[in-house]
Amino acid sequence: MKRSRAAHRVQVQPLATSSLCFLWNMNLLIAYSTTRR
């Protein structure tokens, strides 16, 4: 049980980091477009 849980965590972590990077990029894009106007 512990082993499968660790594997699940390893699979989920990169997905969370990638989604965080995506959100950060979206925020930068929005800020850039608003300041550009």
PyMOL commands that set and color helices and strands:
alter all, ss='L'
color gray80, all
select helices_A, chain A and resi 2-36
alter helices_A, ss='H'
color red, helices_A
deselect
rebuild
show_as cartoon
